[in-house]
Amino acid sequence: MTYFEDGYLLTNYMTVIDIDPLNNAVICTDAFYNKITLQFSNIVDVK
């Protein structure tokens, strides 16, 4: 997944654990099980 954060484009392997349509957000975990919440508007590419 490629996403925009703090002025940078970042690419990470993530697992989507939930999609929150009310808040326009995707909740993911990375390889170390850190929970990350991304807004739909910040997601650039998903493969």
MOPAC internal coordinates of N, CA, C and O (Angstrom, degrees):
PM7 1SCF
backbone

  N    0.0000 0     0.00 0     0.00 0    0    0    0
  C    1.4377 1     0.00 0     0.00 0    1    0    0
  C    1.5276 1   107.65 1     0.00 0    2    1    0
  O    1.2310 1   121.10 1   -46.76 1    3    2    1
  N    1.3062 1   115.49 1   133.24 1    3    2    1
  C    1.4593 1   121.34 1   175.45 1    5    3    2
  C    1.5200 1   107.69 1  -109.18 1    6    5    3
  O    1.2310 1   121.11 1   -48.67 1    7    6    5
  N    1.3257 1   115.48 1   131.33 1    7    6    5
  C    1.4597 1   119.85 1  -176.89 1    9    7    6
  C    1.5231 1   110.49 1  -145.09 1   10    9    7
  O    1.2310 1   121.41 1   -18.12 1   11   10    9
  N    1.3169 1   114.91 1   161.88 1   11   10    9
  C    1.4556 1   123.22 1  -178.00 1   13   11   10
  C    1.5228 1   108.37 1  -100.81 1   14   13   11
  O    1.2310 1   120.63 1   -53.70 1   15   14   13
  N    1.3632 1   116.41 1   126.30 1   15   14   13
  C    1.4668 1   120.50 1   178.59 1   17   15   14
  C    1.5217 1   109.83 1  -149.95 1   18   17   15
  O    1.2310 1   120.50 1   -52.25 1   19   18   17
  N    1.3218 1   116.65 1   127.75 1   19   18   17
  C    1.4690 1   123.37 1   177.02 1   21   19   18
  C    1.5292 1   112.80 1    53.05 1   22   21   19
  O    1.2310 1   120.08 1  -141.14 1   23   22   21
  N    1.3194 1   117.45 1    38.86 1   23   22   21
  C    1.4512 1   121.28 1   177.28 1   25   23   22
  C    1.5153 1   114.93 1    83.38 1   26   25   23
  O    1.2310 1   119.59 1  -174.80 1   27   26   25
  N    1.3236 1   118.39 1     5.20 1   27   26   25
  C    1.4621 1   122.26 1  -178.46 1   29   27   26
  C    1.5220 1   110.31 1  -122.78 1   30   29   27
  O    1.2310 1   120.95 1   -29.88 1   31   30   29
  N    1.3212 1   115.79 1   150.12 1   31   30   29
  C    1.4619 1   121.54 1   169.73 1   33   31   30
  C    1.5218 1   107.49 1   -93.77 1   34   33   31
  O    1.2310 1   120.20 1   -59.17 1   35   34   33
  N    1.3113 1   117.22 1   120.83 1   35   34   33
  C    1.4561 1   122.34 1  -177.98 1   37   35   34
  C    1.5221 1   109.77 1  -116.70 1   38   37   35
  O    1.2310 1   120.74 1   -33.80 1   39   38   37
  N    1.3276 1   116.19 1   146.20 1   39   38   37
  C    1.4616 1   121.75 1   177.02 1   41   39   38
  C    1.5185 1   108.33 1  -126.27 1   42   41   39
  O    1.2310 1   120.63 1   -53.33 1   43   42   41
  N    1.3286 1   116.40 1   126.67 1   43   42   41
  C    1.4614 1   122.71 1   179.53 1   45   43   42
  C    1.5153 1   109.83 1  -142.18 1   46   45   43
  O    1.2310 1   121.40 1   -25.17 1   47   46   45
  N    1.3316 1   114.93 1   154.83 1   47   46   45
  C    1.4596 1   120.48 1   168.20 1   49   47   46
  C    1.5195 1   106.97 1   -84.26 1   50   49   47
  O    1.2310 1   120.28 1   -54.91 1   51   50   49
  N    1.3258 1   117.06 1   125.09 1   51   50   49
  C    1.4591 1   121.44 1  -178.04 1   53   51   50
  C    1.5181 1   110.19 1  -138.60 1   54   53   51
  O    1.2310 1   121.61 1   -22.80 1   55   54   53
  N    1.3201 1   114.52 1   157.20 1   55   54   53
  C    1.4595 1   122.11 1   173.50 1   57   55   54
  C    1.5164 1   108.10 1  -110.47 1   58   57   55
  O    1.2310 1   120.52 1   -55.74 1   59   58   57
  N    1.3181 1   116.61 1   124.26 1   59   58   57
  C    1.4626 1   120.88 1   177.61 1   61   59   58
  C    1.5216 1   107.77 1   -78.18 1   62   61   59
  O    1.2310 1   120.64 1   -57.60 1   63   62   61
  N    1.3412 1   116.37 1   122.40 1   63   62   61
  C    1.4641 1   119.89 1   179.64 1   65   63   62
  C    1.5215 1   112.50 1  -105.18 1   66   65   63
  O    1.2310 1   120.17 1   160.77 1   67   66   65
  N    1.3382 1   117.28 1   -19.23 1   67   66   65
  C    1.4626 1   119.84 1   178.67 1   69   67   66
  C    1.5213 1   109.33 1  -162.43 1   70   69   67
  O    1.2310 1   121.01 1   -29.36 1   71   70   69
  N    1.3246 1   115.68 1   150.64 1   71   70   69
  C    1.4608 1   122.67 1   172.93 1   73   71   70
  C    1.5203 1   106.57 1  -120.96 1   74   73   71
  O    1.2310 1   120.94 1   -55.98 1   75   74   73
  N    1.3342 1   115.81 1   124.02 1   75   74   73
  C    1.4661 1   121.86 1  -177.59 1   77   75   74
  C    1.5240 1   109.27 1  -108.35 1   78   77   75
  O    1.2310 1   119.68 1   -88.08 1   79   78   77
  N    1.3376 1   118.21 1    91.92 1   79   78   77
  C    1.4649 1   120.31 1  -176.44 1   81   79   78
  C    1.5288 1   113.63 1   -67.42 1   82   81   79
  O    1.2310 1   119.85 1   154.13 1   83   82   81
  N    1.3272 1   117.90 1   -25.87 1   83   82   81
  C    1.4666 1   119.97 1   179.71 1   85   83   82
  C    1.5255 1   112.29 1   -68.72 1   86   85   83
  O    1.2310 1   120.63 1   145.08 1   87   86   85
  N    1.3394 1   116.39 1   -34.92 1   87   86   85
  C    1.4658 1   121.16 1   179.52 1   89   87   86
  C    1.5215 1   112.48 1  -102.93 1   90   89   87
  O    1.2310 1   120.15 1  -172.98 1   91   90   89
  N    1.3350 1   117.33 1     7.02 1   91   90   89
  C    1.4707 1   122.20 1  -178.13 1   93   91   90
  C    1.5229 1   111.21 1    52.11 1   94   93   91
  O    1.2310 1   120.65 1  -129.00 1   95   94   93
  N    1.3261 1   116.37 1    51.00 1   95   94   93
  C    1.4557 1   120.39 1  -175.07 1   97   95   94
  C    1.5238 1   111.53 1  -136.41 1   98   97   95
  O    1.2310 1   121.73 1   -24.69 1   99   98   97
  N    1.3338 1   114.29 1   155.31 1   99   98   97
  C    1.4584 1   122.95 1   174.14 1  101   99   98
  C    1.5228 1   106.63 1  -119.83 1  102  101   99
  O    1.2310 1   120.09 1   -50.64 1  103  102  101
  N    1.3237 1   117.43 1   129.36 1  103  102  101
  C    1.4554 1   121.72 1   178.07 1  105  103  102
  C    1.5195 1   107.53 1  -102.42 1  106  105  103
  O    1.2310 1   120.74 1   -54.13 1  107  106  105
  N    1.3318 1   116.19 1   125.87 1  107  106  105
  C    1.4640 1   122.49 1  -174.81 1  109  107  106
  C    1.5211 1   110.31 1  -129.70 1  110  109  107
  O    1.2310 1   121.27 1   -15.92 1  111  110  109
  N    1.3334 1   115.17 1   164.08 1  111  110  109
  C    1.4598 1   121.32 1   167.91 1  113  111  110
  C    1.5235 1   107.52 1  -124.21 1  114  113  111
  O    1.2310 1   121.20 1   -33.72 1  115  114  113
  N    1.3363 1   115.31 1   146.28 1  115  114  113
  C    1.4609 1   119.58 1   177.59 1  117  115  114
  C    1.5287 1   109.12 1   -95.00 1  118  117  115
  O    1.2310 1   120.11 1    11.15 1  119  118  117
  N    1.3178 1   117.40 1  -168.85 1  119  118  117
  C    1.4615 1   122.10 1  -176.33 1  121  119  118
  C    1.5260 1   112.79 1   -64.21 1  122  121  119
  O    1.2310 1   120.16 1   157.54 1  123  122  121
  N    1.3365 1   117.29 1   -22.46 1  123  122  121
  C    1.4613 1   121.81 1  -178.99 1  125  123  122
  C    1.5291 1   111.86 1  -102.25 1  126  125  123
  O    1.2310 1   120.66 1  -165.03 1  127  126  125
  N    1.3365 1   116.34 1    14.97 1  127  126  125
  C    1.4685 1   124.09 1   179.35 1  129  127  126
  C    1.5274 1   113.27 1    63.13 1  130  129  127
  O    1.2310 1   120.45 1  -153.77 1  131  130  129
  N    1.3321 1   116.75 1    26.23 1  131  130  129
  C    1.4607 1   120.79 1   171.55 1  133  131  130
  C    1.5202 1   107.97 1   -78.54 1  134  133  131
  O    1.2310 1   120.44 1   -49.54 1  135  134  133
  N    1.3153 1   116.76 1   130.46 1  135  134  133
  C    1.4661 1   121.57 1  -178.37 1  137  135  134
  C    1.5240 1   109.32 1   -83.93 1  138  137  135
  O    1.2310 1   120.86 1   -50.49 1  139  138  137
  N    1.3287 1   115.96 1   129.51 1  139  138  137
  C    1.4588 1   122.95 1  -178.70 1  141  139  138
  C    1.5206 1   108.15 1  -127.82 1  142  141  139
  O    1.2310 1   120.60 1   -47.28 1  143  142  141
  N    1.3360 1   116.46 1   132.72 1  143  142  141
  C    1.4634 1   121.57 1   175.86 1  145  143  142
  C    1.5193 1   108.17 1  -111.32 1  146  145  143
  O    1.2310 1   120.71 1   -57.38 1  147  146  145
  N    1.3196 1   116.25 1   122.62 1  147  146  145
  C    1.4634 1   121.91 1  -178.88 1  149  147  146
  C    1.5196 1   109.93 1  -117.50 1  150  149  147
  O    1.2310 1   120.76 1   -43.34 1  151  150  149
  N    1.3098 1   116.15 1   136.66 1  151  150  149
  C    1.4553 1   121.03 1   174.42 1  153  151  150
  C    1.5269 1   108.48 1   -76.85 1  154  153  151
  O    1.2310 1   120.75 1   -34.27 1  155  154  153
  N    1.3431 1   116.17 1   145.73 1  155  154  153
  C    1.4655 1   120.39 1   179.12 1  157  155  154
  C    1.5227 1   111.43 1   -52.92 1  158  157  155
  O    1.2310 1   120.23 1   139.81 1  159  158  157
  N    1.3221 1   117.17 1   -40.19 1  159  158  157
  C    1.4688 1   121.54 1  -175.47 1  161  159  158
  C    1.5232 1   112.63 1   -67.57 1  162  161  159
  O    1.2310 1   119.40 1   161.53 1  163  162  161
  N    1.3395 1   118.75 1   -18.47 1  163  162  161
  C    1.4616 1   121.83 1  -179.79 1  165  163  162
  C    1.5247 1   112.96 1   -93.09 1  166  165  163
  O    1.2310 1   119.84 1   172.17 1  167  166  165
  N    1.3245 1   117.90 1    -7.83 1  167  166  165
  C    1.4643 1   121.02 1  -179.77 1  169  167  166
  C    1.5203 1   108.75 1   -85.17 1  170  169  167
  O    1.2310 1   121.14 1   -55.32 1  171  170  169
  N    1.3340 1   115.43 1   124.68 1  171  170  169
  C    1.4594 1   121.71 1  -176.65 1  173  171  170
  C    1.5233 1   111.07 1   -97.50 1  174  173  171
  O    1.2310 1   119.96 1   134.40 1  175  174  173
  N    1.3489 1   117.68 1   -45.60 1  175  174  173
  C    1.4605 1   121.30 1  -174.91 1  177  175  174
  C    1.5241 1   109.62 1  -150.76 1  178  177  175
  O    1.2310 1   121.08 1   -37.41 1  179  178  177
  N    1.3270 1   115.54 1   142.59 1  179  178  177
  C    1.4639 1   121.70 1   176.90 1  181  179  178
  C    1.5175 1   107.50 1  -133.19 1  182  181  179
  O    1.2310 1   120.68 1   -49.20 1  183  182  181
  N    1.3271 1   116.30 1   130.80 1  183  182  181
  C    1.4686 1   121.07 1   178.75 1  185  183  182
  C    1.5027 1   110.00 1  -126.74 1  186  185  183
  O    1.2310 1   120.10 1   180.00 1  187  186  185

